Amino acid sequence: MSLRARLTLLYVTLLGGILLTFGLAVYGVVSVNLLNAIDDRLIQTFNTILRDINEIAQDEALQDLEDITLPSLDLTGDVIVQAWSRDNRLIASNISPQFRRPLDPPGLQSPVPVFRDAFFSDIHLRVLTIPLELGGRPIGTLQLATSLEVVDATQTTLVTVLLFGSAIAMALAGIAGWLSTRRALAPLQAVTQTALQITRADDLSRRILYQGPPDDEVGQLIHAFNQTLGRLENLFNTQRRFIADVGHELRTPLTVIKGNVDLMRRMGYSDEESLAGIENEVDRLTRLVGDLLLLAQAESGKLPLDTHTVELDTLILEAMQQMRVLARDKLKMRIADIDQVLVCGDRDRLKQVLVNLIGNAIKYTPPGGEVVVGVGKEDMQAKITVSDTGTGIPEEDLPYVFERFYRGEKSRTRSRDGKGFGLGLSIAYWIVRNHGGRIEVDSNIGQGTTFCVWLPLAAEECPP
């Protein structure tokens, strides 16, 4: 069953339940009011007869109800009255004498006044049975009854009206619900059609247009769907670029290896220079595979971390001492503000982040420039900064510097010595993320670049 049919059925069912409840309430109220009106009429009739009996009782010495003449019985209109003696003999009645059986036989046995429904010659009656007493002793019983034909007819008419009215209302509600849900679900059909077109054409650039309010449920769904398409398009393009870059990085060392092997085959002996070239390219491939495996572990959330308390100030001093060898005398390296900061993390992985950031700063800073590293506390977090006075990163490249193999021509991620793969910043990004931190970059062309790493401060004890 389609969603449209289910919503329509649900709407009709809810409306039917409401109408049923309302109909039962109306039927009950009307029935009770009609019966109360009939009961009041029977009581009024009884009070009239009782007043006559009391007047007669004042003038005559009464021993039993049969000693009383009941002239008021003929004045009761459409109310049937029967007077019964103590031994259940009919004394008087305002109906034909041949109807000598009680209006309500079980009611004659009741010691207290009672209302009951009964059938008398196929006539539905409302019967009031009241025992009479005189001087504290019973003298007989009165039974008063009136026809319930009007009540039954009213109830039947009411049930018919309620049933037909509910059926018509539910039918109209079903039609209205079907049409309204069709209009409301029309954008969802557009979503389905767009998804099918994307599947058939492999075109993730398509988007769904929605003319309704953007804040309603359908508008939010379409907005989320369009955002998902955008992310999928970016991921697809990134994946395609990643495959192309991996192929490019693998092709160069494999070409070198093949060339050296062919050269040695033609010469007929092993050449040390060729073997050294092969060894270098194998090392290059090994580093590439290792970086890719590390990234795969980081992105899957399974990056192995040997977590301990790490002194960031000591770690920065070690990294700076190691990288001074790379800088030699071509630029100035110094430590700015440094504070004793403790974090929970993997010392080797955090050092890998520092070495990568400082190495990039050295690589892209021209001779005579400066690289500045600092560490401190800010907003209850550890803050590491690596700044340089290098060429800077173009603004259009900044959002992509942490992507794998990103190689904008002006981007710092492109290796000048041919030894890099464009994976260093991506690895640093995921290491920081797996430590619960974040890494930011700010750059201006010709003025330099600043990388900022934020890490949570260590608690009293680091979790294992």
C-alpha positions in Angstrom: 0.0 0.0 0.0 1.4 3.4 -1.0 2.1 6.1 1.5 -0.7 8.2 0.0 -3.2 5.4 0.5 -2.0 4.8 4.1 -2.3 8.5 5.0 -5.8 8.7 3.5 -6.9 5.5 5.3 -5.4 6.8 8.6 -7.2 10.2 8.2 -10.6 8.5 7.4 -10.1 6.0 10.3 -9.4 8.8 12.7 -12.4 10.8 11.5 -14.6 7.7 11.7 -13.5 7.1 15.3 -14.3 10.7 16.2 -17.7 10.5 14.5 -18.5 7.1 16.2 -17.6 8.6 19.6 -19.7 11.7 18.9 -22.6 9.6 17.6 -22.6 7.3 20.6 -22.6 10.4 22.9 -25.5 12.0 21.0 -27.5 8.8 21.0 -27.0 8.3 24.7 -27.9 11.8 25.6 -31.0 11.9 23.5 -32.2 8.4 24.7 -31.6 9.4 28.4 -33.5 12.7 27.9 -36.5 11.0 26.2 -36.7 8.3 28.9 -36.4 10.9 31.7 -39.3 12.9 30.1 -41.4 9.7 29.9 -40.5 8.8 33.5 -41.4 12.3 34.7 -44.8 12.0 33.0 -45.5 8.6 34.6 -44.5 10.0 38.0 -46.8 13.1 37.5 -49.7 10.7 36.5 -49.1 8.6 39.6 -49.1 11.8 41.8 -52.5 12.7 40.4 -53.9 9.3 41.1 -52.3 9.2 44.6 -53.9 12.6 45.4 -57.4 11.2 44.5 -56.8 8.1 46.6 -55.8 10.3 49.6 -59.0 12.4 49.2 -61.1 9.3 49.1 -59.3 7.8 52.0 -60.2 10.8 54.1 -64.0 10.3 53.4 -64.2 6.5 53.6 -63.0 3.8 55.9 -60.6 2.0 53.6 -59.5 -1.5 54.3 -58.1 -2.4 50.8 -57.5 -0.8 47.4 -60.6 -2.6 46.1 -62.7 -0.5 48.4 -61.7 2.6 46.5 -63.3 3.8 43.3 -60.8 5.2 40.9 -62.5 7.8 38.8 -59.2 9.5 37.7 -58.1 6.5 35.7 -60.0 7.6 32.7 -58.4 11.0 32.8 -54.8 9.9 32.3 -54.6 10.3 28.5 -52.2 8.0 26.8 -50.9 6.6 30.1 -52.2 3.1 30.8 -53.1 2.4 34.4 -53.7 -0.8 36.3 -54.7 -1.2 39.9 -53.9 -4.6 41.5 -55.0 -5.9 44.9 -52.7 -7.5 47.4 -53.5 -11.0 46.0 -52.7 -9.8 42.5 -56.3 -9.4 41.3 -57.0 -6.6 38.7 -59.2 -4.1 40.4 -59.3 -1.3 37.9 -57.9 -0.4 34.5 -58.3 2.3 31.8 -57.9 -0.2 29.0 -60.1 -2.9 27.5 -61.2 -5.4 30.2 -60.0 -8.4 28.0 -56.4 -7.3 28.8 -56.4 -8.6 32.3 -52.8 -9.6 32.5 -50.2 -7.3 34.2 -48.4 -4.7 32.2 -45.1 -5.9 33.8 -45.6 -9.2 35.7 -42.1 -9.3 37.3 -42.6 -5.7 38.5 -45.7 -6.8 40.7 -43.2 -8.7 42.9 -41.1 -5.7 43.6 -41.4 -4.2 47.1 -40.2 -0.8 46.0 -41.1 1.5 43.1 -39.4 0.3 39.9 -39.2 1.4 36.2 -39.0 -1.3 33.6 -39.3 -1.8 29.9 -41.8 -4.4 28.9 -43.8 -5.7 25.8 -47.5 -5.8 26.1 -49.3 -7.2 23.0 -46.2 -6.4 20.9 -46.3 -2.8 22.2 -43.0 -1.5 23.7 -43.9 0.1 27.0 -42.2 2.0 29.8 -43.8 0.6 33.0 -43.7 2.2 36.5 -44.8 -0.2 39.3 -45.5 1.3 42.7 -46.7 -0.6 45.8 -49.4 1.4 47.7 -49.6 1.6 51.5 -52.2 2.9 53.9 -51.4 3.4 57.5 -48.2 1.6 57.1 -49.7 -1.6 55.6 -49.8 -2.5 51.8 -53.2 -2.2 50.2 -52.2 -3.0 46.6 -50.1 -2.0 43.6 -50.4 0.5 40.8 -48.8 -0.1 37.3 -48.5 2.9 35.0 -47.2 2.6 31.4 -46.8 4.6 28.3 -45.7 3.6 24.8 -42.1 3.9 23.8 -43.0 4.1 20.1 -41.9 7.7 19.8 -38.7 7.0 21.6 -37.9 3.9 19.5 -38.7 5.9 16.3 -36.5 8.7 17.4 -33.7 6.4 18.2 -34.0 4.6 14.9 -34.1 7.9 13.0 -31.1 9.2 15.0 -29.1 6.0 14.3 -29.9 6.3 10.6 -29.0 9.9 10.4 -25.7 9.3 12.3 -24.8 6.3 10.2 -25.5 7.9 6.8 -24.0 11.3 7.9 -20.8 9.5 9.2 -20.6 7.5 6.0 -21.0 10.6 3.8 -18.5 12.6 6.0 -16.0 9.8 5.8 -16.4 9.5 2.0 -15.9 13.2 1.6 -12.9 13.1 4.0 -11.4 10.3 2.0 -11.7 12.2 -1.2 -10.3 15.3 0.4 -7.5 13.4 2.1 -6.6 11.6 -1.2 -6.4 14.9 -3.1 -4.6 16.8 -0.3 -2.0 14.0 0.3 -1.4 13.9 -3.5 -0.5 17.5 -3.5 1.5 17.3 -0.3 3.5 14.2 -1.5 4.1 15.6 -5.0 7.6 16.9 -4.0 8.4 13.4 -2.7 7.7 12.0 -6.1 10.1 14.6 -7.5 12.7 13.4 -5.0 12.1 9.8 -6.3 12.3 10.8 -9.9 15.5 12.8 -9.3 17.0 9.9 -7.5 16.1 7.5 -10.3 17.6 9.9 -12.9 20.8 10.2 -10.9 21.0 6.4 -10.7 20.5 6.0 -14.4 22.7 8.9 -15.6 25.3 8.9 -12.7 24.8 12.7 -12.6 25.3 13.9 -9.0 25.1 17.5 -10.1 21.2 17.4 -10.3 19.3 19.1 -7.5 15.6 19.1 -6.5 13.6 22.3 -6.9 10.9 22.9 -4.3 8.4 25.8 -4.6 6.9 25.4 -1.1 7.9 26.8 2.3 11.5 25.8 3.0 10.8 25.3 6.7 8.2 22.7 6.4 8.9 18.9 6.7 9.1 18.4 2.9 11.2 21.5 2.4 13.6 20.3 5.1 13.7 16.8 3.6 14.5 18.2 0.1 17.1 20.5 1.6 18.8 17.6 3.4 18.6 15.5 0.2 20.2 18.3 -1.9 22.9 18.6 0.8 23.5 14.8 0.6 23.8 15.0 -3.2 26.3 17.8 -2.8 28.4 15.8 -0.3 28.2 12.7 -2.5 29.3 14.8 -5.5 32.2 16.1 -3.6 33.1 12.7 -2.3 32.8 11.2 -5.8 35.0 13.9 -7.3 37.5 13.5 -4.4 37.6 9.7 -4.9 38.1 10.1 -8.6 40.9 12.5 -8.1 42.3 10.3 -5.4 42.4 7.3 -7.8 44.0 9.4 -10.5 46.6 10.8 -8.0 47.5 7.4 -6.7 47.9 6.1 -10.2 50.2 9.1 -11.0 52.3 8.5 -7.8 52.6 4.8 -8.5 53.4 5.3 -12.2 56.6 7.3 -11.6 58.5 4.9 -9.3 57.3 1.9 -11.3 58.6 3.5 -14.5 62.0 4.2 -12.8 62.1 0.6 -11.5 61.2 -0.9 -14.9 63.8 1.3 -16.7 66.6 0.3 -14.3 65.7 -3.4 -14.7 65.7 -3.1 -18.5 69.0 -1.3 -18.3 70.6 -4.1 -16.2 69.1 -6.7 -18.5 70.7 -5.1 -21.5 74.1 -4.7 -19.8 74.0 -8.3 -18.5 75.2 -7.4 -15.0 73.9 -5.6 -11.9 74.7 -1.9 -11.8 75.0 -0.3 -8.3 73.6 2.9 -9.5 70.5 1.2 -11.0 70.0 -0.9 -7.8 70.2 2.2 -5.7 67.6 3.9 -7.9 65.3 0.8 -7.6 65.9 0.8 -3.8 65.0 4.5 -3.5 61.8 4.0 -5.5 60.8 1.0 -3.5 61.3 3.0 -0.3 59.1 5.7 -1.9 56.4 3.2 -2.6 56.7 1.8 0.9 56.1 5.3 2.4 53.2 5.9 0.1 51.5 2.6 1.1 52.2 3.3 4.7 50.7 6.7 4.5 47.6 5.4 2.8 47.2 2.6 5.4 47.5 5.2 8.2 44.9 7.4 6.5 42.5 4.5 6.0 42.8 3.6 9.7 42.3 7.2 10.8 39.2 7.8 8.6 37.7 4.5 9.9 38.2 5.6 13.5 40.6 2.7 14.1 43.9 4.6 14.3 46.0 2.8 16.9 47.0 5.2 19.6 49.3 4.6 22.6 47.7 7.1 24.9 49.8 8.6 27.7 50.3 12.0 29.3 52.4 14.1 26.9 54.3 17.2 27.7 53.8 19.4 24.6 56.5 21.9 25.5 59.1 19.1 25.6 57.7 17.5 22.4 58.0 20.8 20.6 61.6 21.3 21.7 62.5 17.8 20.4 60.7 18.5 17.0 62.4 21.9 16.6 65.8 20.4 17.3 65.2 17.6 14.7 63.9 20.1 12.1 66.8 22.5 12.5 68.9 20.0 10.5 66.5 20.3 7.6 66.4 24.1 7.8 70.3 24.4 8.0 71.2 28.1 7.7 68.7 29.2 5.0 66.1 30.5 7.5 65.6 31.4 11.1 63.7 29.1 13.5 62.6 30.2 16.9 60.1 29.3 19.7 57.7 32.0 20.7 55.6 31.8 23.7 55.9 28.4 25.4 54.1 27.1 28.4 54.0 23.8 30.2 51.0 22.0 28.7 49.9 18.4 29.3 47.6 16.5 27.0 46.5 12.9 26.7 47.7 11.3 23.4 50.1 9.2 21.4 53.5 10.9 21.7 54.8 9.6 18.4 51.7 10.6 16.5 51.6 14.1 17.9 55.3 14.4 17.1 54.5 13.3 13.5 52.0 16.2 13.3 54.6 18.7 14.6 57.3 17.4 12.2 54.9 17.6 9.3 53.7 21.2 10.0 57.3 22.5 10.7 58.6 20.6 7.7 56.0 22.2 5.4 56.8 25.6 6.9 60.5 25.2 6.2 59.9 23.9 2.7 57.7 26.8 1.6 59.6 29.6 3.4 62.2 31.3 1.1 65.8 31.8 2.4 66.1 34.5 5.0 62.5 33.8 6.2 61.4 32.8 9.7 59.5 29.9 11.2 57.9 30.4 14.6 56.4 27.7 16.9 54.5 28.3 20.1 52.4 26.4 22.6 50.1 27.6 25.4 46.7 27.3 27.0 43.6 29.1 25.8 39.9 28.5 26.6 40.8 25.3 28.6 42.5 23.8 25.6 46.1 23.3 24.5 47.0 25.5 21.5 50.0 24.9 19.2 50.9 27.4 16.5 53.3 26.9 13.6 53.8 30.2 11.6 56.1 31.0 8.7 56.8 33.9 6.4 56.6 31.9 3.2 54.7 32.2 0.0 51.3 31.6 1.6 48.3 29.5 0.3 45.7 30.9 -2.1 42.3 31.5 -0.6 40.6 29.2 -3.1 43.0 26.3 -1.9 42.5 26.8 1.8 39.4 24.6 2.1 41.2 21.7 0.4 44.7 21.6 2.0 43.7 18.7 4.3 42.4 16.5 1.5 44.4 13.5 0.3 46.6 14.2 -2.7 45.3 17.7 -3.1 47.6 19.4 -5.6 46.5 22.9 -6.5 49.4 24.4 -8.5 49.8 27.2 -6.0 49.1 25.0 -3.0 51.8 24.3 -0.4 50.7 20.7 -0.5 52.6 20.1 -3.7 56.1 18.8 -3.1 59.0 20.6 -4.7 61.5 17.9 -4.3 59.3 15.1 -5.6 59.4 13.2 -2.4 56.0 14.2 -1.0 52.7 12.7 -1.9 50.3 15.4 -0.7 49.3 13.2 2.3 51.1 14.9 5.1 48.5 17.5 6.0 45.7 15.0 5.6 47.5 12.6 8.0 48.0 15.4 10.5 44.4 16.4 10.2 43.2 12.9 11.1 45.7 12.4 13.9 44.5 15.6 15.6 40.8 14.6 15.0 41.5 11.2 16.6 42.9 13.0 19.6 39.6 14.9 20.0 41.1 18.1 18.7 41.0 20.2 15.6 43.5 21.9 13.2 43.0 25.3 11.5 44.9 27.2 8.9 45.1 30.9 8.1 47.2 32.2 5.2 47.9 35.3 3.1 49.7 35.3 -0.2 53.2 36.7 0.1 52.9 37.1 3.9 53.0 33.5 5.3 50.8 30.8 6.8 49.8 29.9 10.3 48.6 26.4 11.3 46.9 26.2 14.7 46.3 22.8 16.5 43.8 22.6 19.4 43.9 19.7 21.8 42.0 18.9 25.0 44.0 19.4 28.1 44.9 16.3 30.1 42.8 15.3 33.1 44.4 13.9 36.3 44.8 10.5 34.6 44.8 9.6 30.9 42.4 6.8 30.0 44.1 3.7 28.7 
